[in-house]
């Protein structure tokens, strides 16, 4: 089953986000293919195997192109709450990610200082010191964490190359104002039951994030082994995390 279409340019939106209000998206990735270090079973861009950046380096937008498009967008008289790095895969894979973030931050400060910077990332880039530096510049670093153990991570997130799960978890501990986004799924592959759920909860307690956002599949998944978690169940999990572990959790659907 196919997913939603890829973004066709660098800037998209603003879109009305449940979590970020009016969010103007910044796509740092090619428009012809998904570029990601993971091939998550629920990816909105479909189940196609991810393409890593070393194979398509000439397809990335240049730093100058990105900053020019961002400046144009910021000069338009419209309401924006966040500039959000997201797009056709994993934004931290752009070869000049750090320079782009610094440039966007400078443009934001100059033209729209009230707008905040956000990123939707799969977290695997935080093992690189330069990427970690850029992530620390974000007002809303929304870091994916769907698992509390390596087995569940491999089953749900399916890394394109061997990833040391605990390496990027260590990186999460270094990010100020940490926000965790967790996709919860059920079925043959599940992270909401048994020891896999317990490991995820224990890791959240250890990380002590500023916020935790829970959500589930909105569209029929390509992988029939997983099914959505109902809103009522999401609310129950969020409530238990708040009441039993004093975590700051919101459920979205």
ChimeraX attribute file (.defattr): number of C-alpha atoms within 10 A of each C-alpha:
attribute: neighborCount
match mode: 1-to-1
recipient: residues
	/A:1	9
	/A:2	12
	/A:3	16
	/A:4	10
	/A:5	11
	/A:6	19
	/A:7	21
	/A:8	14
	/A:9	18
	/A:10	22
	/A:11	21
	/A:12	16
	/A:13	12
	/A:14	19
	/A:15	13
	/A:16	13
	/A:17	12
	/A:18	10
	/A:19	11
	/A:20	17
	/A:21	14
	/A:22	19
	/A:23	25
	/A:24	28
	/A:25	23
	/A:26	25
	/A:27	26
	/A:28	30
	/A:29	30
	/A:30	24
	/A:31	19
	/A:32	11
	/A:33	18
	/A:34	23
	/A:35	26
	/A:36	24
	/A:37	26
	/A:38	23
	/A:39	23
	/A:40	25
	/A:41	20
	/A:42	25
	/A:43	19
	/A:44	20
	/A:45	19
	/A:46	21
	/A:47	18
	/A:48	13
	/A:49	16
	/A:50	19
	/A:51	17
	/A:52	17
	/A:53	18
	/A:54	9
	/A:55	9
	/A:56	12
	/A:57	13
	/A:58	10
	/A:59	13
	/A:60	20
	/A:61	19
	/A:62	16
	/A:63	19
	/A:64	11
	/A:65	13
	/A:66	20
	/A:67	18
	/A:68	13
	/A:69	14
	/A:70	21
	/A:71	17
	/A:72	10
	/A:73	17
	/A:74	19
	/A:75	11
	/A:76	9
	/A:77	7
	/A:78	9
	/A:79	13
	/A:80	21
	/A:81	19
	/A:82	22
	/A:83	27
	/A:84	25
	/A:85	24
	/A:86	21
	/A:87	27
	/A:88	24
	/A:89	27
	/A:90	26
	/A:91	22
	/A:92	30
	/A:93	21
	/A:94	20
	/A:95	17
	/A:96	16
	/A:97	18
	/A:98	19
	/A:99	14
	/A:100	20
	/A:101	22
	/A:102	13
	/A:103	18
	/A:104	21
	/A:105	19
	/A:106	14
	/A:107	18
	/A:108	19
	/A:109	13
	/A:110	11
	/A:111	13
	/A:112	16
	/A:113	11
	/A:114	11
	/A:115	19
	/A:116	19
	/A:117	22
	/A:118	24
	/A:119	23
	/A:120	21
	/A:121	25
	/A:122	23
	/A:123	22
	/A:124	26
	/A:125	19
	/A:126	26
	/A:127	17
	/A:128	12
	/A:129	11
	/A:130	15
	/A:131	19
	/A:132	19
	/A:133	15
	/A:134	18
	/A:135	30
	/A:136	16
	/A:137	17
	/A:138	22
	/A:139	18
	/A:140	24
	/A:141	26
	/A:142	24
	/A:143	23
	/A:144	20
	/A:145	25
	/A:146	24
	/A:147	28
	/A:148	22
	/A:149	17
	/A:150	13
	/A:151	12
	/A:152	19
	/A:153	19
	/A:154	18
	/A:155	15
	/A:156	22
	/A:157	21
	/A:158	17
	/A:159	19
	/A:160	16
	/A:161	9
	/A:162	9
	/A:163	16
	/A:164	12
	/A:165	17
	/A:166	13
	/A:167	12
	/A:168	18
	/A:169	18
	/A:170	13
	/A:171	17
	/A:172	25
	/A:173	14
	/A:174	15
	/A:175	19
	/A:176	16
	/A:177	16
	/A:178	23
	/A:179	24
	/A:180	26
	/A:181	23
	/A:182	20
	/A:183	18
	/A:184	25
	/A:185	24
	/A:186	17
	/A:187	13
	/A:188	10
	/A:189	16
	/A:190	22
	/A:191	25
	/A:192	21
	/A:193	10
	/A:194	9
	/A:195	12
	/A:196	18
	/A:197	19
	/A:198	16
	/A:199	16
	/A:200	20
	/A:201	18
	/A:202	12
	/A:203	16
	/A:204	19
	/A:205	14
	/A:206	10
	/A:207	16
	/A:208	18
	/A:209	19
	/A:210	14
	/A:211	17
	/A:212	23
	/A:213	19
	/A:214	20
	/A:215	20
	/A:216	20
	/A:217	19
	/A:218	12
	/A:219	13
	/A:220	15
	/A:221	20
	/A:222	16
	/A:223	15
	/A:224	12
	/A:225	13
	/A:226	20
	/A:227	21
	/A:228	19
	/A:229	20
	/A:230	16
	/A:231	14
	/A:232	11
	/A:233	12
	/A:234	20
	/A:235	18
	/A:236	13
	/A:237	18
	/A:238	20
	/A:239	18
	/A:240	14
	/A:241	19
	/A:242	14
	/A:243	11
	/A:244	8
	/A:245	14
	/A:246	12
	/A:247	20
	/A:248	17
	/A:249	21
	/A:250	19
	/A:251	21
	/A:252	13
	/A:253	14
